[in-house]
Amino acid sequence: MCGIFAALGVHDISTAKFEDALATLKHRGPDHLGAKYWSGVALGMTRLAVQDLSHAGDQPMSTDDQNHHIVFNGEIYNFLNLRRELEAKGIAFRTKTDTEVILHGYRSWGWRGLLARLEGMFGLAIFDSVDARVHVATDRVGMKQVYWTRFEDGVLLASEAKALLQYTGRRAIDVRNAMNPMLMSGLPPEDGTIFEGVHELLPGHALSMDLATGTFSIFRYFALTEWIDQDLYRELDELPHQELLARYEQELNASVGMHLISDAPLASLFSAGLDSSVITASASRQSVSNPHVFHFTSSIFEDTEIARQFLDKFSCKVHHMRDEGDKLIADLPRLIYHYETVNKEEGVVLGKLCAAARDAGYKVLLTGDGADELFGGYAHHKEFYNRARFHHNRVARGLFNRLGRVFPGVDALGPSPSATSYFTFPASLALMETPMNILLHRGRRASEWRACIDAYGFVGNAADRETAAYLLDEVGYRMRRYLVRADRFSMMESVELRAPFLHPNMIKLALNTPVGKKITWAWPGHASDRLTVVREKSVIKDLAARYGVPKAIIRRAKMGTPFENVRHIRAILRNWPLRYVPELLDMPREALLNTLDDALGAGVARVCWGILSMEVLMRMFVGSETHDQISDEFRAAMNGIENVSAQ
């Protein structure tokens, strides 16, 4: 795992500026920093050594004839199979890295042939000095990001935007792009970022630049809809339940096995929840030693006994971290610095776990990320499914319409969620009041949503078709925010996260599993919420039982990382001067705070966090303040003391 930085088609590259910018990514790869320069091209990387820990694996890496060069951030999980295929052609390897496999794969199969074969998470750039071209790509679902910007006569690209800002000196915020992240906790529109002129190379996209002409093009080499297979869907629909579970067990074990390949020590990020338990259970079956796990325990939710049942059964060595209270809040500015956007605040807790893993000698952690999006694990997935079922049920729809005449407003429960839920973030109207008081949501996602619905056009049941499309859209759109979060809270502590649920074979299997096998009915008391009969992630829960995961975990209600933060964030907003956001919104500070105080919607806490995050981002990236300075101000604000010197 690494951080990459490159200048393409940029004449008169300043090596001093280039290396200063590259140094902003040192946290991503403390094991080695390297850069190479050619006429109009510079490639740089900071390396976290995971495969082949020797210096032979350092980057930028070049072929023996010095014709092809690469910087690569990520892991290719099928690299051993690809290596054997290349060796059968007579190609000799100098290292044990997946990086060298990519480089020789490009020479053997060409750019598109290479992209078609790679299975893993990646952001990479290959300089072909023979053809005078540079090729850049990101993985299919966006586990590793690449950002780019135009600079003079060329293009700069990096794993994080801060390197681009450091080189160019540009610090402006794109006001339009900042609104959705700040007020809705979503993503900037299209391929933008909150920084003016900085773009994201979207998942499944590639950029190719002709150095002779200075022109470049971006194309989509993969769309998630390509994994929707009508024949596979029908096959899985007709498959007996136990055979379906066996299919999932086979694929998940294979994925976990590939994710266990590492020359650096590896452990699990363990929440005592369903997803991390399933991954850890599979890993324990395939590991030659007792698995190590890192677990956070909070005073808000004590799950030590639940965790102990699992850890004892699977003979895990646990590393506990307790709630650190106000210290976690004071670390939020550093987290926001690494996020470079508004993202979920519990990343500060998860980052602490990664730091504990790093200090214990572990560079790689397995996670259960992706399962909720693939298998309908969030409350809004169940809500969408039930609303869709009622809407498409003639009897229920007629009842709602008639009740609406007697009790105006009741019929509002009946409209199709497919007309609203895909573009809201979050997907509940109950959480919309506060952000809508500040700014109207301006997403342009209708064409993406239509593509998701069309992908399942062969599904006859309308509710199943629309819910399947909703989960597909979740993987393609909303999940990206969680993947950015995972990349940043881990890499800021120089730790690599791996998500076996997001292997291509697992994703394809999940996207073609009928919704009725993922969200099911359950006897009262068997669902995670004992007051409901709707059981989310049903196939994963049954798979967990097959692995022997304790019932207490399988039936445990889903919850986020238990982290007490709302009260502190409110205190900081009141006792800390807001300099930038009121101007950004053209709204006086007191009016903005009063709006938050007067709001009745459940989403006010989310918007408070968004406003606080955006203020911190602008203080750091526009005002050039450090996250340490702002952390000191946070501590003062939490004590009710206004930092006079900051005004």
N, C-alpha and C positions, 0 to 999 in steps of 0.2 A: 504494500500500500504506500502511496506516495502523494506528493503535491507536484503538479506540473505547471510550468510557465513557458510560454513560447512567443517569439516575435516572428511573424511571417511577412515577407515582402517589405520589411522595414529597412530602409537604407540608413546608414550612419547610426547603427545601434550603439547605444552607450553601454559599455560593459558594466560600468559602475552602477548606473541606474538599473540595469537588468538584474544584477546580483543583489541590489538592495530590495528590489521587488520580489525576487525569488526568496529572499530571507524572511519575508512576511509569511511564508508557508512552511517555515522550519518545524513547526509543531506537527505537521503532517508526516514528516520524515526526519527524525533526528539522527538517523544512522549514517547519512551521507548527503552532501549537497554537491551537485555537479552541474556544469554548464559547458556547452560547446557552441562555437560561433562559425558561421560561414558568411559569404556575401549575401546579405539580405535575409538571413535566417539565423535565429538563435533558439536553442532548446535547453531548458533547465529543469531540474527535478530535485526534490528532497525525498530521501528514501527511508521508508520503514521496512527493514529487511524481514521478510516472512518466508519466501521461498529462496533457497540457496543463500545462506546468511553471509557468505564470503563476499569480498569486494568484487568478485567476478560478476556479480549481479547488479553492480552499480549502474546508474544511468546518468546521462544519455548513453544508450547502447548502440553500437555500430556493427555492421557486418565486417568481415575480415578485409573485404575489398574497399571499404569505406564509401560504398555507394548508397547505403540505406541506413537510416538512423531513427531511433524511437525514444520517446518518453511516454511512460505508461503508468497510470494510476488504477489499481484494482486487482482483481484476482480472476483468472480464467480456470474454471473448475474442470473442464475437460482437456486441460493442456497436456496431460500425459497421453491421452488417446491421440491428440493431434501430433504430439511429438513422435509417437510410434509410426504414424502415417508418414511423417516427413522423413524419419530415419529409413523407412522402407524405400524411399526415393534416393537414398545415398547421402542425405544431408547429415553432417557431423555437428554436434553441439559442444560449445565450450563451457556452458553453465547448466545448472539444473532449474533455471527460472522459466516461468511462463512468458516473461518478456521476450526472451530469445525465440520462443516458439511463435509468438506473434510476428516477429521480424522475419523469420524464415517463411512463415505462412504467407505473408504478403508477397514475397518473391515467388513463391510456388503457385499461389492461387489467385493473385491479383487482389485488388482492394475489395471489390464486392464479394468475391469468393471467400476472402478472409472473414468479412463481417457475417456472412451466412453461417460460418462454422463456430464462431466464438460463443461459448456459454459461460456467462459470469457477469461480473460488474466491472465496468471500465470507463475511463476517459483516457483517450490516447491520441498521440500525434506521430505520424510517420513522415519523415523527410526523404523523398526519393530524388537524389541528386542527379540521377541519369535522366529522368523525365522532367526535372526541375519543377516538381510538384510537391505539395504537402497535403496530407490527408488526415482528417481529424474525425473522431466519432465518439459517441456515448452509447452506453448499453441500452437494451430494449425497454427497460422500465424506469431508468433514471436513478439507479442506486449510486452512481458516481457522476458528478456534475462537471460540466465544462462551461465556462463563461468567456465571452469574447467581446471585443470592441474594435472599432476602426481607429487606427492611429496613423496620422500623416498619410503615407501612401500604402499602408499595409494593415495587418490585423495582429492584435495581441490576444492571447488566450491563456486561461489559467483555471486551476481547480477551484479557486475562490476569487471573488471579485476584488478583494483587498489588494492583491498583487497588481491588478490592472490599474487601480486607483493610484497606487504608489508610483507606478511607472509614468502614467500620464499626468498626474497632478490634478486631474479633474475630480471634483468633489460634489457636484450638484445632484440633488434628489429629483427624480422624475415624479412630479406631483400626482399625475394621473395613475401611474403604476403603483404608487405608494398607498393609494386609498383602500384597495381591497385587502392587502396584507394588514394594514393598520386597523381598519374598522370591522373587517369580516374574518380576520385571521386566515385568509386564503392566499392565493397565489397572484402575482402580477398578471395582467392580461397577456395572452399570447406568449412570445418568447422574451418578454422584457424582464427587468429587475427593478428594484427601487432606485437604482443609480442611473442617471441620465447617460444614455449612449452605451450602456452595458447590457448585453443580451445573454440569454442562456441558450446553449445548443440543446434542443429538446431531446428527450429520450427517443432512441431509435432513429436519430438523425446523424448525418455526416456532412462535413464541410471539406471541400477540395479547392485548393488554390493553385493557379498557374502562375509560377513565379516570373515567367518571362513577360507576361502581360499585366500581372498584378490583379487579375480578375479572380473572383472566387464564387462558388455556388454552394448552396445548402440544399440537400435533398433528404427525403425520408426513406430510409432503407428498410424500415420495418414498422408495421402498425399492429397493435394488439388484436385487432379484428381478424388478422391473418391466422390467429390461433383458434378461432371459432370454427369447429368442424361438425357439420350436420351429422355425418355418419358416426363420429365418436359420441356425440350427444345422444343419439338414438341408442347406441350400444350401452352407454352408461345408464340410460333411463331404464333399460330392460334388464340390467344386471342385478341378480339377487344381492341383498344387502351385504351378506358376509363376503361375497366375491368382490363387491365394490371396496369393502374395507381392506381386503387382501391386496387389491390393486393399489390402494393408497399407501398401505404399509410398505409395499415393494418400492414404490416411487420415492417415498419419503426416506426410507433407509438408504436408497441409492444416492439421493441428494445429500443427506447428512454425511454419508461416507466420503463424498467428494469434498464437502466443506471441512472435513477433518484433516485433509491433506495440508500439512504445514510443517516447515522446519523450525518454526518458532513455537513456544509453549502456547497451548490453547485451552480455554475454559468456556463456561456458559454465563450469560447474563440472565439470572433466574429471578423471576418475580413471584413465584409460587402461584402463577396463573396457568391457565390451560396451555397456551401456545409454547411458552418457554419450557413447560414441563414435558410436553410431547417431544420437543427437540432434544432436551436433555436425556429423556428416557431412551430415545433412539441412539443418541451418542454413547450412552453408557453401555448399550449392547455391543457396540463396535469398538469401544476403547479398550486398550490393553491394561489400563490402570483406572483407579477410581476417579471419576470426573470431578473437577473442581468447579464450584459455582460461586457467583458473587450476588449477594442478596441484600436489599435495602429493607429495613424495618422502621416503621413510623409510629409515633405516638398516636396518630389519627386512626390507624388501622393496624391492630396487632395480629399478625398472621404467622407468628413463630411456630405455633402448634401445627398449622396446616403445612407449613414448609417442612417441619421436622418429619411428618409422616412420609413425605416424598423422599427426603434426603436419606432417611434411614433405609427405606426400601431399596433405593438405588445406590446405596453406599457412596454417597457424594461427600466430598470435603467442602464445607461451606465457609465462605468468608463473609461475615455480616458487617453491614454499616448501619449505624443508628441515625435517627433524625438529628440533624445538627441545628435545627431551629433557625435563628436569625442569621447564622453564618451562611446558610444556603441562599438567603435573600441577598446578602451582600455580594455573592458571587454571580448574581444575574447579569451585571454589566459585562463581565468577561464572556459569559455565554452568548449574550446578544452580539458582542463583537465578532464571535465566530459564526453565529447564525447568518449575519449580514442581512437579515430580514426579520419580520415578526414571526416567531414560531413558538411552539409550546414550552411553557416555563419549566415543566418538570424535567426538561433536559439537564438542568443543573444537578439534579439528584443522580441521574443516569451517568452524567459526566464524572461525578464523584466515584461511582462504582468503577468506571473505566480507569480512573486514576489509581484506585486501590488495586485493580488488576495489574496495571502497569508496574506499580511499586512491588507487587508480589512476583513480578517476572513474567507476566502474561501479556503478549502482544495482540492476541486474537481472541474474540469472544463470539460465541454463537448466540443468536437471538431468535425469537419467535415472530419477528416483524413480518407483516404481509398477510397473516392468517385471517385477521379480522376483515380486511378488504376482500379477500378471495371467498370467504365462507359466510359472510353476512353476520359479523360479530358485533356490530354497533347497534345501538338502539334505533338509529334512524334507518337502518336496513330493515329491521322488523316492522317499523312504522310504515315504511314505503310499501313493503309487501302486503301488509294488512289493508292499507288504504287502497292499493291497487285491486286487491281481491274484492273489497266492498264496492269499489267503483264499477268493476266489470261484472258484478252480480246483479242481474236485473231486479231481483226481489229487493235486495238491500238498497239499490239506487232508487227504486220507486218509493221505498219506505222513507228514505232521507228526504226526497223531494216533497212527499206529503207532510212529513213532520215539519219541514221548513215553512210550509204555509201556516201551520198552527203556532210553531215556535220559531220565529225568524232567527236565522243564524245556524240552526242545527244542520241545515243542508250544506253548510260550508265544509262539513266533515266528509262529504261525498265526492268532491271533484277529484279528477285524476291527478296523482302526484307527479305523473310524467310531464305535466305542464309547468311544474314549479320546482320540484325538489332537486333536479340535477344542477341548477345554477346557484342555489343557495349554499352558503357555507357559514355556519352549519346548516343542516337540512331541515331544521324545525322552525316553523313560523313563530313559535314561542320565543325564539332567540333573536328575532329580527328587529324588535322595537327600537332598541338603543341605536344600532348603526343606521337604521333608516331615519332616525331623528337628525343624523349628522350628514349623511350622504347616501344617495341612491346607488345601489349596486349597479355596476356598469360592465358586467362580463359579456363577452361575445362567444358563447359556447354552443349555440344551437346546432351548428353543423357537426360538431363532435358528438353531441347527444344523438343526433339523427343517425350518425354512422353506427353508434352502439345499438340502437333499436333495430336498424336494418340488418346488423350482423346476426341477430336472432330472429329474423323474419320467418324462419321455418318453424318456430315454436307456435303451436296452435293456441295455447292458453294465454290470453292477453296479460293476465297478472304475472304469470311466470316469465313471459317474454320481456315485459317492462322491468321486472325486478332483476332478471339476468343482465339486462342492459345497464341497469343502475349499478350493479356490482362491477361490470366491465368498466364503466365510467369511473367508478371509485378507484380501480387499479390504475387507470390511465391518467387520472387527473388529481384527485384528492390525495392519493397515496404518495405522490411526489413530495408533498410537504413533509410527510413523516420520514421519507428517505433522506431529504436534506437534513432534517433534525438528527437522524441517526448518524449520518456522515459527520456532522459538525461536532456533536457532543462527544463522539468517540475520538475523532482525529485531533481535537484540541488537546486530548490527553495522550496522543500518539498510540492509539489502540485501534485495531481494525475490527469492525463488526461484520458478521456474516449471517445471512438470512436464508436458511435452507428452503423455507416455504416459497422463495422467489426464484428457484431454479426453473428454467423454461418448461421442463416436463411437468413439474408440479403446477405451474400456472395454467398450462394448457389443460391438464386434467381437471383443475378446479373450475375453469371457465366453461368447460363442457359438461360439468355435472349439473343436472337439473336443479333448479332452486328448491324444489320440494324435497330434495335429499340433503339440503344445507340448512334450510329453515323449516322446522317440522312442528307438529303438535306433540305435546308431552303431557303425561299425567300430572295433576297438581302436585307440587313438591319436587318434581323431577327437573323442572326448568331452573335456570339460575335465579330467577325472581320467583319466589314461591306463590306470588299472587297472579302469575300469568301461566298460560298453557302453551306459550310459544317458546320453542327451543332453538336458539341460534347455534350456528356452527355444529349442527348435529353430527355430521359425518366425522368431524375432528374429535368431538366428544366420545363417539363410539370407538374411534381409533385409539384415543387415550385409554379407554377401558381395556382395549386389546393389549396395549403396552403394559397395563397394570398400574396406571396412574391412580392414586387414591380418589375415591368418590368425592371427598371434601373439596378437591381441586376441580374435578369435572363439573360439580354443581355450584361452584363458587360464582357469585354474581360478578360480572365484569366491572372493573373500576380502573381508573387511571392510577398513575403513581401517587400514593398517598402523601401529599406535600402541602402543608398549611401555608398559603401564600396570599389569599385574597385580602385579609386584614392588613398585612404589611404593605401590599401594593397600594391600597387605598391611602394609607398613612403617608407613603412616599409622595403620591400625587398631591396631597394637600400640603405637605411640609417641604416640598422641593420645587424650586422655580422652574416652570416650563418656559423655555425660551423660543423653541423652534416650532413645535406643533401648533400652537395658536396662530402663528403667522402662516403656517402651511394650510391651515383650515380657514384662514381669514375669520377668526373667531376669538374674542378676548378670553384670556385664561379663566377668569371667574365665571364667564358664561359657559365655557366648556365644562368646568368642574361642576357647576350647578346643574347642567344637563345630565351629567352622570349621576349626581345625587338624587335628582327628581325622577330618573328613569324607573319604570316598573318592570321592564322585561328581564327575563332570566339571563340575557346575554350581556348585562352591564359589566360583569366581572371580566368577561372576554375583551370588551372594548377598553376597559381600564388598562388591561395588560398591553393591548395593542398601542395605545397612546403612550404609555410609559416606554415601551420598547422603541417606538419610533423616535421619541425624544432622545433616548440614549444613543440610538444609531446616528442621529444627526449631530449630537454632541461630539461623537467620536469621529465620524467620517466627514462631516462638514466643518465642525469646530476644532478638530484635531485634539480633543481631550483624550486622556487615557482611561481605560476601564478601571484602573486602580483609583484614579481621582474620583470617578463617579461612585465607586464602591464606598469610599469614605463618606461621600455625601449621603448615600443610602443609609449608612449606619447612623448618621446624625439625624436624618429625617425619621427613621424608625423610632428614635428616642424623642421625637417631637421637637427637635431643635433645628431651626432653619439655619443653613450654612450661609451666613451673611457674606462671606468672601466670594461666594459663587454668584451673587446677584450683580 
